Amino acid sequence: MMMRILAEGGLSVVTDQSRTADEDNPNGYFELELVKQMSEGNIDWLADAGGKAVKVISGLLEHLPQEYSYKVIFMEREIQEILASQHKMLARRNEELKATDIEIERQFQKHLSALKPWLVRQPNMEVLYINYNALLADPELFCKRLIEFTSTPLDLGRMLSVPTRDLYRNRVSGS
């Protein structure tokens, strides 16, 4: 959703469009397969990515080279909602998670508890944390924060057309 918001606002996005929109992600994936190769040292593509949005999962942020500056928009979501989404996607593919929900949650929390302090120490990274649920509840507030954070004259009206409650399908009970 975030990549679509940025693209609709007018920010150039880096994607190879190898994964198109589907039932699991109706807005599309906005991914670049080369990003997954950063841990192996494949970072040449970054030279052409300046001023553009690139989707990077949190586990790969440490592989971004120090010689560039980054504005990281860190999307946060309840782990139970992430797991519910993964279960539905894998069920459609006749696949299963390779670990229990409890193990995945434990690993994820451990990852975040190490990553967030690491991000604070990175002089070449500015971070804006955005909670998925809060964005859906007040998209205008968060889209305005995105415009300010990116220091780019983005189209607020077009950005606001993206976050819809229709896409909020994997809720934690009581949400």
Helices and strands as residue ranges (DSSP letters): H 2-9, E 13-14, G 33-40, G 44-48, E 53-54, G 58-63, E 70-76, H 79-92, H 101-120, E 125-131, H 132-137, H 139-150, H 156-160, G 165-167
